[in-house]
Amino acid sequence: MDNNLTLSDRIGAACGAAYILLINIGNGLASGASEDPHPTGAKDLADFAAHPTFRENAGFVMEVTGFLAFLFFLGWLVHALRERGGAAAWLAGVAGIAGTLDIAIKLGSAAPIVTGEIDHRELTPTLARVLADLNGAAFVITFLAFGTFLLAVGLAVLASGFLGRVAGWTAVVLGVAAIALTLATHVDPVNANPIPFLLSMVWVLVVSIRLAWKGPRRVAVGAGETTAAVPVPA
């Protein structure tokens, strides 16, 4: 199943895997071993006042680079799905909007942390707690955007045969679960269930590698006669 992928196609597809690896490794370096998902305001204030280490700075750069890599993956994926036509074209548009919104919220969520680090001398523990919670709440809100992205991609896959039905239905189920469970907890940054989001990242990693290696599935053409599988431009 050779789709004659160009080098740029392979790079675009592989950017999805780069996104997952960079944000997870970078987050681990930037935050270290997180012992408490919701520490006290005094702990938040101490974190704001602490001078970041080289490891933490490197982790931050990796995370931001990962977000940028996702935009390249998103652009390639939306274009490839639109090439299939039909319902996949407008569903790809939904995926593109949701994916862009997800990254916008993620990048915007850094603002409270940067603010806390700049103004830590003037902050009280209560204000430090508020800034940290703004960051946490924004992260949970991204579950909704990423769930919508995955749901739209899954439906586009099913409508176009871009990938197998297992990949399509898995994306649909994970997308719905991410949206439903986040809404059920009222977007609570402490009690939100991250499992669907984490599984969604695994989906993106696996699918990205598969697309970069083999490309999307080909579409069979012809009706009532011998059909031929032809490559669809990606």
Secondary structure, DSSP 8 states (H G I E B T S, - for coil): ------HHHHHHHHHHHHHHHHHHHHHHHHH-S---SS--HHHHHHHHHS---HHHHHHHHHHHHHHHHHHHHHHHHHHHHHTT-THHHHHHHHHHHHHHHHHHHHHHTHHHHHHHHHSGGG--HHHHHHHHHHHHHHHHHHHHHHHHHHHHHHHHHHHHTSS-HHHHHHHHHHHHHHHHHHHHTTT-TTT---HHHHHHHHHHHHHHHHHHHH-S--EEE-SSS--EEE----
